[in-house]
Structure formats: C-alpha cells, structure tokens
Amino acid sequence: MAPRTSRTVRTPGPATDITADAAPAATTAPASERGPVPLQEKLADRDGFVAVVELVPWRGVLDDPGGKRARIMATALATDPRVDALSVTDNAGGHPMASPEVLGRELLTAGSEVIVHVACRDRNRNEIASLGWRLASAGFRNVLCLSGDYPVEGYAGLARPVFDIDSVALLTMYSDLAAGRWPGEGSKGGHGASEVPSRPQFYLGAVVNNHKLLEAEVMTQYFKLAMKARAGAGFTISQVGYDARKDDELLKWMRGAGIDLPVLANAYLLTRGAARAFHSGRIPGCTVTDELLAVVEREGASPDKGKAYFIELAAKQAAIAKGLGYRGIYIGGAMSHEDVTRILDTAASYAPDDWRAFAREVQYAIPREFHYFEKDRATGLSSETVSRTYLRSKKRAARPPHVLRSPVAYTVNRMVHSTVFEPGTPGFQLAGRLHERAEGLHLGKALHVIEQAVKAPLYDCRDCGDCSLPDIAYLCPESQCAKNQRNGPCGGTHLGECEVPGKQCIWVRAYDRLKPWGEADAMLDRPPALTDNALRRTSAWASAFTGRDHIGKRIAAEQAARDEAGDPKGDAAEGRAG
C-alpha cells in the first residue's frame, strides 16, 4: 500500500469580485446574497452528496452559435438547486476550444460554484503561474489540476505539446501560490522561497483512474494519487468507467492508505458514438469494455437511440456512488439541462437500498483485469482482504536472486548508480572530486561528449541536464514518454500502452522493474520532480555532482529543514561536490 497520508484542509475565503472587463453576465441573478455554498464546504459534509456537471466549451467566440448553446445550458444549470457546481474543461481530448475562463466567468457572475480545469499540455510553468493569479483575481476557487490529453489537432497541423510540468507539479505550484510562496526567488540554486503578498484561495482537485487492466497500471495510479494528496489536492474525481467493483476498490484502497480526500464518482452519459470512441481507446482514460459496447449497440438501435437506457445507467451510477460512500457524482456527456434533470430525477426515485442491486449489475469489467482486493461474494464488490494472488506475486518477486527476474541492463544500471551516482556514498564523493578536477582542467565539454556517447544509445537521452533516470527505474521520460511524466503515469494508458500508440507506458515498465526488488510500492514516495530547464544541453553528471539537479535541490532542502529543526544528523547532502 501507499504510505499513510494526512491532509490538512484549507478553508477558502470568499471569491473576489469579477473584474470590470469580465465577459457579459448571464441573465440569472446570484443565487443568494451570500453567494453559492463553497464546494469545499459541501464536500466536507460526510452526510451530503453533491452533483457536479461538466461543461465542454465550444470552438469560437462567446457569441458564436456554440457559445450561445453552451450559455443557455449553463444558465439553466446555474438556476437548478440540485446542481452544486459546474465544471469547465480545458481543451478536452486535445482539441482546441474556447478558454474555460470565458464560460467560467459568466457562471461565477450567475452565482454558480465553478470548477475550472487547468491542463499542462499547452502552457509552460510561467504561463501556468500567471493563469493561477488570473483565475484567483477573477474569483475562481476550485481548480482541477491535469496533465492534459495529448493534442490531436491544431491550426495548420498538429500542435506541439508543452508538458513543461505535470499534474503533480501543478498541484505543488498552486499549493505554494496559495501559501504565499514563490520558490527560488532570488536564489540561483532554487533552495530559497520568497513570500508573496497575495494568496489565491484555491481548493485544488485531482483525477484518478483505476479502470485499468494491468497491476502496474492500477497500482501506479494509486501511488500517484497519494503523491497528489501530499502535493495539495483537496478532492479527487474518478475517471470514466462502468465497474462498481472498481469504484468500491478505490475508496477502500484510499481508506487503507490513509488518504482522506472526498471523491466524486464519474457518470458519463453515453451515446453510441461516445461508447465506440471510448472502446477504441481514442479518448484517453475512458473505459468501455466489449461487454458494455455490445449492450450499447443493442440499446442504441431502439427508436430513442438508447437515450432512456443511457439516462438510467448514469442514474444508477449516481445511486451506486452514494451507496458506496462517494461525496458526489460528476456528470459528463450531458448535452442539455433536460439530460441532467432526467438523470437526477431518476436517481432520486430509487429506494435507499436499490444501489446494492445496481452495483451487481453495473460491473462491466475488463476481462482478467487486476483487482487489489478479493471479491466479496455476498455483495459482488470488494472485500477488505487484499488479493491473495497479488500478495503471492509480491512474495515470489521478492525472493532472491532478484537479478534473475530483472532485465540485465536494469541490474547493471542499479550497480553503477549505487556505486557512482548515489549521493553520500564513497564512490559519489570520489567521482565528484574527479569531475571537479576535470572541470578545472577545462575538460567539462569533453566529459559531456562522453556522457552523451554513453547515454544516448542506452537511454535515448535527450540531454535535459536534469536527469530523472533514477526516479523511473532508468527509463528516460524525455524520450520515452509522450507527456514527459516524471511523477507517475497519466490516466490515459490503454491496456498498458501509452496514450500515443506504439509504446508501452514507461511507468508500467518501471513498476515491473522495481517489483522484483521489493521497491515498487515506494516508487513515488518522494517529493515531486520539477526539472530546471536552465540545465538543458548541459551535463547531467555535472549537475548531479554539484547538486544543481532536482535531486540535489531536494537533498539540500531536506537538510535545510533538518538544520532549522536543530537536527544536524544524517547529512543527506554530504558528498555533493562543489
């Protein structure tokens, strides 16, 4: 299991007023003089159950037909007392759309609670910081932090993705902004932090996806969720899937791991077209199995094209979520206020215990998929017993010699790293001194050439200068991950493969490499990795020996915290040359 994670929930203050140059207000007056009840307050109520509806922006300006349709739906939802918040996506699916701020500002003015999505795909870290201050200035409190789907189109050709940071780093940044910190200000090493006077009152959200086939996919999603909680997530939303047992497993795993975050279950209103796209893997992170697709095709052939069935399925998912202990339902795919009304009305018509029968019915699992817990035969859901098959596999994998169950190249990498590149070891100290001497003799460039001659053929190294090979079982995220994910996998893998077809996910590979050594469970038990682009096209070996890389900065920060606490023991920075 992941380490126990405690969370301190920050209480947000009131949203700031909309600026004078904001988009025109919607026609509906604010819900009350006090304004809407903050989402954070509603999710803190363990006896409550909220409804959040997802809105997808259009392509064009505010007064385009698409914008008008979205505004009509949004205005109707804003006046519905059963809808607790509206969630606005950010170029979902990698398609360029209007900024979520455009519609979000109107919704704020109309008195709605708004979750605005922020994806890392299209922005570097400075623009993401600017966006954070802009959102806070406009009154946005609830921010869903995402890496984002890989782009699939763009103006005059495919857009180049950015992915300067990922969702974990984004949570870390916005948590720092909310705490009034701007790390590294005035410090070339980046160890210091300055206080900034304004503090965005963010309530940060994250996404988790355990509707996966492989153990390595599921467990790394869980580990990353724990990392997101440590980074500042205040709530989480599950991804699209139609398996009540997996929904139950998520909550049970979180309780066992000590992650006390409110979770919204996902209920996407299907159509035949959407189901086919999900089934094919064209929409990252959304799971429709063969069994469910067959049902969708059958129901979709009815005169209403399956609409009544799809409404009922979403309503049953809402009932199941409430029965399992989720704090709310996240409704996606609705095309009108009427769709949302029918889902909520149908869910409200069920008896309190109907969800138990629905939970047995809505279990469209991937054949032979991994489950962390044994099945409870009485309920059809997850028991409290960890999978015996999983535990046996861990026990078998942990038996020495580990080398027999590991790729030879990985075993050699471990040996070299522990001998030369592990901070604090005699080999690291010696290598650091030798490297410093070579620099003094003006041989730095020659050593960099040698480094690339070694690393380029072995790892397809892209010379980032701030190496994450030790973080990902010696797999390069720059060259082998389409999104450069350095803090765990995105949610877009499909049957173990990358969202961008053609490669196995590097985090699946890393998990499989680490498991025989008994290190898979702790693979993300570390602070987030944020690379320094100032080191690009410089020697990563030099960065390591001088403490300039993210690992060196992490060690320095940990040592500074110990020094401040009056604990001089365990000098983690010992051995760093320079």
TIVEXSE-509426 format. One line per 5 residues: number of its first residue (from 1); their letters; for each residue x, y, z of C-alpha. Coordinates in Angstrom, 2 decimals. Layout:
# residues N
NUM	a	X,Y,Z; ...
***
This chain:
# residues 578
1	maprt	0.00,0.00,0.00; 0.97,3.62,-0.29; 2.18,5.41,2.85; -0.39,6.85,5.18; -1.10,10.41,4.11
6	srtvr	-2.65,13.06,6.29; -4.36,16.05,4.77; -4.91,19.48,6.24; -7.82,21.15,4.52; -7.53,24.87,3.96
11	tpgpa	-10.69,26.90,4.34; -11.15,29.23,1.38; -12.27,32.78,1.81; -14.88,34.44,-0.36; -14.22,34.71,-4.06
16	tdita	-13.07,38.08,-5.27; -15.33,40.22,-7.42; -15.35,39.79,-11.17; -13.19,42.41,-12.81; -14.81,45.20,-14.76
21	daapa	-13.68,43.84,-18.10; -15.11,40.39,-17.47; -17.37,38.70,-20.01; -21.00,39.85,-20.02; -23.03,38.48,-17.14
26	attap	-25.57,35.74,-17.65; -29.18,36.76,-17.25; -29.74,34.94,-13.97; -29.26,36.85,-10.71; -26.97,35.46,-7.99
31	aserg	-28.46,32.56,-6.05; -28.35,34.47,-2.76; -26.71,37.47,-1.17; -24.17,35.16,0.41; -23.43,33.54,-2.91
36	pvplq	-23.18,29.82,-3.54; -22.07,27.50,-0.76; -18.40,26.74,-1.49; -17.76,23.32,-2.96; -15.17,22.68,-0.28
41	eklad	-17.77,23.23,2.40; -20.23,20.88,0.71; -17.65,18.16,0.21; -16.64,18.42,3.86; -20.14,17.27,4.81
46	rdgfv	-19.75,13.50,5.10; -23.52,13.04,5.06; -24.01,15.14,1.95; -23.95,14.16,-1.71; -23.20,16.76,-4.36
51	avvel	-23.89,16.87,-8.08; -21.31,18.41,-10.41; -21.98,18.79,-14.13; -19.22,19.01,-16.73; -19.44,21.60,-19.48
56	vpwrg	-17.31,21.48,-22.62; -16.52,24.84,-24.26; -17.10,25.42,-27.93; -14.79,26.41,-30.77; -15.11,30.12,-31.39
61	vlddp	-16.01,33.34,-29.59; -18.66,33.94,-26.97; -21.42,34.98,-29.36; -20.95,32.10,-31.81; -23.83,29.58,-32.04
66	ggkra	-21.81,27.08,-30.00; -21.23,29.69,-27.33; -24.89,30.62,-27.20; -25.93,26.97,-26.82; -23.41,26.44,-24.02
71	rimat	-24.56,29.62,-22.26; -28.22,28.58,-22.44; -27.41,25.22,-20.88; -25.11,26.78,-18.30; -27.71,29.37,-17.29
76	alatd	-30.33,26.66,-16.81; -27.95,24.56,-14.72; -26.94,27.61,-12.67; -30.56,28.01,-11.52; -31.04,24.32,-10.66
81	prvda	-30.71,23.94,-6.87; -29.72,20.29,-7.23; -26.57,21.17,-9.19; -23.86,22.11,-6.72; -21.09,23.07,-9.14
86	lsvtd	-20.31,23.35,-12.83; -17.01,22.06,-14.17; -15.49,23.60,-17.32; -12.96,21.59,-19.32; -9.66,22.80,-20.80
91	naggh	-9.19,21.64,-24.42; -10.50,18.19,-23.53; -9.35,15.36,-25.77; -6.54,17.54,-27.13; -8.96,19.61,-29.23
96	pmasp	-8.61,23.43,-29.22; -11.67,25.10,-27.70; -12.54,28.41,-26.09; -10.75,29.00,-22.80; -12.65,27.68,-19.77
101	evlgr	-12.29,31.13,-18.23; -14.71,32.59,-20.77; -17.68,30.49,-19.73; -16.44,30.22,-16.16; -16.61,33.98,-15.59
106	ellta	-20.23,34.03,-16.71; -21.06,31.21,-14.37; -19.39,32.95,-11.43; -21.40,36.09,-12.16; -24.56,33.98,-12.29
111	gsevi	-23.87,32.75,-8.76; -22.59,29.25,-9.53; -19.78,27.32,-7.94; -17.30,26.63,-10.73; -14.51,24.10,-11.14
116	vhvac	-12.14,25.32,-13.80; -9.78,22.81,-15.40; -6.11,23.69,-15.87; -4.06,21.40,-18.14; -0.28,21.46,-18.52
121	rdrnr	-0.37,20.40,-22.17; -0.46,23.89,-23.72; 1.49,26.03,-21.23; 4.90,26.35,-19.69; 5.27,26.83,-15.96
126	neias	5.36,30.65,-16.12; 2.09,30.82,-18.03; 0.56,28.34,-15.57; 1.61,30.59,-12.68; 0.20,33.65,-14.47
131	lgwrl	-3.00,31.73,-15.11; -3.24,30.88,-11.42; -3.10,34.52,-10.38; -5.53,35.42,-13.14; -8.02,32.78,-12.01
136	asagf	-7.73,33.89,-8.41; -8.23,37.53,-9.38; -11.40,36.59,-11.27; -12.82,34.76,-8.26; -12.17,31.14,-9.18
141	rnvlc	-11.55,28.94,-6.15; -11.92,25.38,-7.41; -9.20,24.23,-9.81; -8.89,20.74,-11.27; -5.19,20.13,-11.98
146	lsgdy	-4.46,17.95,-15.01; -1.55,16.97,-17.19; -3.97,17.08,-20.12; -4.66,14.89,-23.13; -2.05,14.77,-25.86
151	pvegy	-3.06,17.14,-28.71; -4.71,15.52,-31.71; -5.03,18.59,-33.94; -4.08,22.24,-34.26; -4.04,25.23,-36.55
156	aglar	-2.42,24.24,-39.90; -1.16,20.98,-38.42; -0.71,19.12,-35.17; 0.06,21.36,-32.20; 3.31,20.81,-30.33
161	pvfdi	2.58,19.81,-26.71; 4.34,21.63,-23.89; 4.13,19.47,-20.73; 6.76,21.63,-19.03; 5.37,20.28,-15.75
166	dsval	2.77,17.64,-14.92; -0.33,17.47,-12.72; 1.63,16.74,-9.53; 3.97,19.66,-10.13; 0.95,21.84,-10.96
171	ltmys	-0.66,20.93,-7.62; 2.64,21.74,-5.91; 2.87,25.12,-7.64; -0.69,26.18,-6.88; -0.33,24.98,-3.28
176	dlaag	2.75,27.20,-3.00; 0.87,30.14,-4.51; -1.97,29.58,-2.05; 0.54,29.54,0.80; 2.08,32.79,-0.42
181	rwpge	5.33,31.23,-1.56; 7.31,31.68,-4.74; 10.15,29.11,-4.52; 13.64,30.01,-5.59; 13.10,33.78,-5.75
186	gskgg	16.48,35.47,-5.64; 18.28,32.16,-5.33; 20.15,30.66,-8.26; 20.09,27.30,-6.55; 16.35,27.48,-6.14
191	hgase	16.53,26.45,-2.47; 15.02,29.60,-1.05; 11.49,30.94,-1.28; 10.08,34.42,-1.11; 6.78,35.46,0.42
196	vpsrp	4.29,36.98,-1.98; 1.60,39.27,-0.58; -1.43,37.87,-2.42; -2.59,34.34,-1.71; -5.03,32.63,-4.06
201	qfylg	-7.68,30.81,-2.07; -7.59,27.65,-4.15; -9.37,24.39,-3.49; -7.39,22.01,-5.68; -8.68,18.86,-7.32
206	avvnn	-7.05,15.85,-8.94; -8.12,12.90,-11.10; -7.52,9.19,-10.56; -8.17,6.29,-12.93; -8.18,2.70,-11.63
211	hklle	-10.28,1.32,-14.51; -7.19,-0.38,-15.92; -6.16,-3.87,-16.97; -2.68,-4.35,-15.52; -1.50,-4.41,-11.94
216	aevmt	1.24,-1.96,-12.90; -1.35,0.47,-14.30; -3.68,0.29,-11.30; -1.07,0.43,-8.56; 0.83,3.34,-10.10
221	qyfkl	-2.45,5.26,-10.33; -2.96,4.67,-6.61; 0.61,5.67,-5.78; 0.25,8.83,-7.83; -3.00,9.70,-6.06
226	amkar	-1.13,9.53,-2.75; 1.51,11.82,-4.23; -1.18,14.24,-5.40; -2.65,14.31,-1.91; 0.75,15.19,-0.46
231	agagf	1.18,17.84,-3.15; -2.00,19.66,-2.11; -5.05,18.01,-3.69; -8.18,18.68,-1.64; -10.56,16.45,-3.61
236	tisqv	-10.42,13.94,-6.42; -12.60,12.80,-9.31; -12.55,9.28,-10.72; -12.23,8.77,-14.47; -14.85,7.33,-16.80
241	gydar	-15.54,3.63,-16.18; -18.56,1.42,-15.64; -17.49,-1.04,-12.96; -18.94,-0.69,-9.45; -16.38,-3.09,-8.01
246	kddel	-13.51,-0.86,-9.15; -15.38,2.17,-7.77; -15.64,0.41,-4.42; -11.99,-0.66,-4.55; -10.82,2.93,-4.95
251	lkwmr	-12.48,4.06,-1.73; -11.29,1.01,0.20; -7.72,1.46,-1.02; -7.77,5.14,-0.05; -9.02,4.32,3.44
256	gagid	-6.30,1.69,3.86; -3.66,4.15,2.67; -4.92,6.89,4.99; -5.87,9.26,2.18; -8.84,11.21,3.49
261	lpvla	-9.95,13.09,0.40; -13.57,13.50,-0.76; -14.09,11.66,-4.05; -16.59,12.32,-6.84; -17.61,9.32,-8.92
266	nayll	-17.82,9.74,-12.68; -21.08,9.14,-14.56; -20.66,9.87,-18.24; -23.89,9.93,-20.26; -23.11,7.59,-23.11
271	trgaa	-24.16,7.64,-26.74; -23.29,5.01,-29.31; -20.69,7.33,-30.79; -19.07,8.08,-27.44; -19.08,4.42,-26.43
276	rafhs	-17.38,3.42,-29.68; -14.72,6.10,-29.20; -14.10,5.05,-25.58; -13.96,1.38,-26.55; -11.40,2.02,-29.27
281	gripg	-9.11,3.90,-26.91; -9.36,7.11,-28.96; -10.44,9.08,-25.88; -7.68,8.70,-23.28; -8.66,7.44,-19.86
286	ctvtd	-12.26,6.49,-20.71; -13.11,2.79,-20.49; -15.90,0.96,-22.29; -15.45,-2.83,-22.43; -16.54,-5.26,-25.12
291	ellav	-19.44,-6.37,-22.94; -20.71,-2.84,-22.37; -20.28,-1.88,-26.03; -22.48,-4.83,-27.02; -25.19,-3.56,-24.68
296	vereg	-24.80,-0.01,-26.01; -25.11,-1.18,-29.61; -28.25,-3.14,-28.78; -29.89,-0.32,-26.84; -28.74,2.25,-29.36
301	aspdk	-30.76,0.55,-32.06; -34.01,1.47,-30.28; -36.20,4.34,-31.56; -34.81,6.78,-28.98; -31.23,5.70,-29.88
306	gkayf	-30.79,4.33,-26.38; -31.31,7.64,-24.59; -33.62,6.21,-21.91; -31.18,3.40,-21.18; -28.18,5.73,-21.02
311	ielaa	-30.04,8.09,-18.67; -30.90,5.17,-16.41; -27.32,3.87,-16.46; -25.98,7.26,-15.35; -28.67,7.47,-12.64
316	kqaai	-27.73,4.01,-11.38; -24.09,5.08,-11.24; -25.13,8.04,-9.09; -27.09,5.74,-6.76; -24.16,3.32,-6.52
321	akglg	-21.74,6.15,-5.77; -23.92,7.45,-2.95; -24.32,3.97,-1.51; -20.58,3.28,-1.62; -19.73,6.49,0.22
326	yrgiy	-18.64,8.84,-2.52; -19.24,12.52,-1.73; -20.89,13.21,-5.04; -21.43,12.43,-8.68; -19.62,14.08,-11.60
331	iggam	-21.92,14.06,-14.64; -20.27,14.32,-18.04; -21.57,13.96,-21.56; -24.89,15.73,-20.89; -25.94,17.87,-23.85
336	shedv	-28.77,19.77,-22.15; -30.23,20.73,-18.82; -33.00,18.23,-19.57; -30.43,15.40,-19.66; -29.14,16.38,-16.22
341	trild	-32.68,16.74,-14.86; -33.65,13.27,-16.04; -30.54,11.72,-14.51; -31.07,13.41,-11.14; -34.82,12.74,-11.11
346	taasy	-34.28,9.08,-11.92; -31.59,8.71,-9.25; -33.87,10.37,-6.68; -36.68,7.91,-7.48; -34.70,4.89,-6.29
351	apddw	-35.17,3.34,-2.87; -32.23,3.73,-0.44; -31.01,0.15,-0.88; -31.56,-0.19,-4.64; -27.94,0.68,-5.23
356	rafar	-26.87,-2.76,-3.99; -28.66,-4.50,-6.86; -27.39,-1.87,-9.29; -23.83,-2.49,-8.09; -24.05,-6.13,-9.12
361	evqya	-25.50,-5.10,-12.48; -23.05,-2.31,-13.40; -19.84,-4.33,-13.43; -18.52,-4.07,-16.96; -15.00,-5.14,-16.13
366	ipref	-12.06,-5.60,-18.46; -11.52,-9.38,-18.78; -8.75,-10.59,-16.44; -8.16,-7.12,-15.05; -6.24,-6.60,-11.82
371	hyfek	-8.10,-6.05,-8.56; -6.32,-5.04,-5.37; -8.91,-6.67,-3.11; -10.57,-10.05,-3.17; -14.16,-10.07,-4.33
376	dratg	-16.88,-10.08,-1.70; -19.18,-12.84,-2.86; -22.08,-11.53,-0.79; -22.10,-8.07,-2.39; -20.20,-8.58,-5.64
381	lsset	-17.96,-5.68,-4.64; -14.54,-5.54,-2.98; -13.86,-7.23,0.32; -11.41,-5.88,2.89; -8.96,-8.68,2.05
386	vsrty	-6.04,-7.84,-0.20; -5.84,-10.05,-3.28; -4.08,-13.30,-2.44; -2.82,-13.59,-5.99; -1.27,-10.12,-5.72
391	lrskk	0.35,-10.91,-2.37; 1.73,-14.20,-3.68; 3.18,-12.42,-6.71; 4.92,-9.91,-4.44; 6.30,-12.70,-2.30
396	raarp	7.59,-14.61,-5.33; 9.10,-11.48,-6.83; 10.88,-10.62,-3.59; 12.74,-13.94,-3.41; 16.42,-13.64,-4.24
401	phvlr	18.21,-13.59,-6.51; 16.36,-10.56,-7.86; 18.68,-10.39,-10.82; 17.03,-13.43,-12.38; 13.72,-11.57,-12.65
406	spvay	15.15,-8.24,-13.85; 16.47,-7.13,-17.23; 20.25,-7.38,-17.28; 20.59,-3.74,-18.33; 18.48,-2.63,-15.36
411	tvnrm	20.59,-4.66,-12.92; 23.77,-3.13,-14.31; 22.25,0.36,-14.05; 21.44,-0.25,-10.38; 25.00,-1.33,-9.69
416	vhstv	26.55,1.64,-11.46; 24.20,4.11,-9.82; 24.72,2.76,-6.30; 28.48,2.79,-6.83; 28.98,6.17,-8.53
421	fepgt	25.83,8.30,-8.50; 24.22,7.64,-5.11; 24.72,10.84,-3.03; 26.73,10.35,0.13; 28.49,7.17,-0.96
426	pgfql	32.29,6.96,-1.24; 32.01,6.40,-4.98; 29.91,9.54,-5.40; 32.39,11.59,-3.39; 35.31,10.28,-5.42
431	agrlh	33.53,10.79,-8.75; 32.57,14.30,-7.69; 36.14,15.21,-6.85; 37.39,13.76,-10.14; 34.75,15.64,-12.07
436	eraeg	35.63,18.87,-10.27; 39.29,18.37,-11.15; 38.41,17.71,-14.79; 36.36,20.91,-14.86; 39.37,22.76,-13.52
441	lhlgk	41.41,21.42,-16.41; 38.73,22.67,-18.86; 37.68,19.12,-19.76; 34.00,19.67,-18.96; 32.88,19.73,-22.60
446	alhvi	34.85,16.59,-23.38; 33.20,14.78,-20.45; 29.79,15.95,-21.65; 30.51,14.43,-25.07; 31.50,11.16,-23.39
451	eqavk	28.34,11.26,-21.27; 26.14,11.62,-24.35; 28.07,8.89,-26.16; 27.10,6.57,-23.30; 23.56,7.74,-22.52
456	aplyd	22.16,8.43,-25.98; 22.36,4.84,-27.26; 21.47,3.30,-23.88; 18.53,5.52,-22.89; 17.76,7.62,-25.97
461	crdcg	18.89,10.54,-23.79; 17.73,14.00,-24.89; 20.36,15.88,-22.88; 17.96,17.60,-20.46; 20.74,18.11,-17.91
466	dcslp	18.37,17.32,-15.01; 18.12,13.55,-15.19; 15.15,11.53,-13.88; 16.56,8.11,-14.75; 16.97,7.20,-11.05
471	diayl	13.34,8.20,-10.42; 11.87,5.94,-13.14; 13.92,2.74,-12.98; 16.39,4.09,-15.58; 13.80,4.90,-18.24
476	cpesq	14.03,8.34,-19.84; 10.78,10.37,-19.65; 12.03,12.93,-22.16; 12.33,10.43,-25.00; 10.05,7.57,-23.95
481	caknq	7.01,9.34,-22.50; 4.89,11.48,-24.83; 4.00,13.77,-21.93; 7.34,13.73,-20.08; 5.62,12.46,-16.92
486	rngpc	8.22,12.47,-14.14; 5.85,11.97,-11.19; 3.84,8.92,-12.13; 1.67,7.92,-15.08; -1.08,9.96,-16.64
491	ggthl	-4.53,8.39,-16.74; -4.50,7.85,-20.49; -2.89,4.42,-20.77; -4.86,1.76,-22.63; -4.09,-1.90,-21.89
496	gecev	-0.66,-0.86,-20.66; 0.24,1.19,-23.72; 0.91,4.90,-23.93; -1.94,7.22,-24.89; 0.10,7.93,-28.01
501	pgkqc	0.15,4.44,-29.60; 3.29,2.47,-30.22; 4.99,2.26,-26.84; 4.35,0.64,-23.51; 3.90,3.18,-20.71
506	iwvra	7.26,3.80,-19.04; 5.61,3.73,-15.60; 4.24,0.26,-16.29; 7.77,-0.79,-17.26; 9.25,0.91,-14.20
511	ydrlk	6.80,-0.86,-11.88; 7.68,-4.21,-13.42; 11.38,-3.49,-12.99; 11.05,-2.39,-9.36; 8.70,-5.11,-8.14
516	pwgea	11.30,-7.93,-8.05; 13.45,-5.75,-5.81; 10.59,-5.01,-3.43; 10.68,-1.31,-4.36; 7.53,-0.85,-6.45
521	damld	5.31,0.24,-3.55; 7.70,3.08,-2.68; 8.40,4.24,-6.23; 6.58,7.56,-5.69; 7.38,8.05,-2.01
526	rppal	9.40,11.15,-2.74; 8.85,14.86,-3.35; 7.74,15.80,-6.87; 10.43,16.07,-9.52; 10.47,19.52,-11.14
531	tdnal	13.22,19.83,-13.70; 15.24,23.00,-14.24; 15.28,23.93,-17.93; 18.32,26.11,-17.34; 20.31,22.86,-17.27
536	rrtsa	19.18,21.73,-20.72; 22.06,20.81,-23.04; 24.45,20.67,-20.10; 25.99,17.65,-18.42; 23.56,15.78,-16.13
541	wasaf	26.58,14.18,-14.45; 27.94,17.62,-13.61; 24.51,18.69,-12.35; 24.37,15.64,-10.10; 27.86,16.04,-8.65
546	tgrdh	27.36,19.76,-7.96; 23.82,19.44,-6.59; 22.24,21.56,-9.31; 19.71,18.94,-10.43; 16.30,18.33,-8.82
551	igkri	17.69,15.51,-6.69; 20.44,17.74,-5.33; 17.96,20.52,-4.61; 15.70,18.04,-2.84; 18.55,16.83,-0.64
556	aaeqa	19.59,20.41,0.13; 16.02,21.35,1.05; 15.70,18.32,3.33; 18.99,19.15,5.01; 17.95,22.80,5.45
561	ardea	14.74,21.63,7.13; 16.74,19.41,9.48; 19.13,22.25,10.29; 16.21,24.56,11.01; 14.73,21.92,13.30
566	gdpkg	18.07,21.63,15.12; 18.80,18.10,13.87; 22.31,18.05,12.41; 22.33,14.26,11.99; 22.04,12.41,8.73
571	daaeg	23.72,14.93,6.47; 21.95,13.95,3.25; 23.90,16.50,1.26; 27.25,15.02,2.28; 29.31,14.06,-0.72
576	rag	27.92,16.65,-3.09; 30.97,18.13,-4.78; 31.31,21.89,-5.28
***
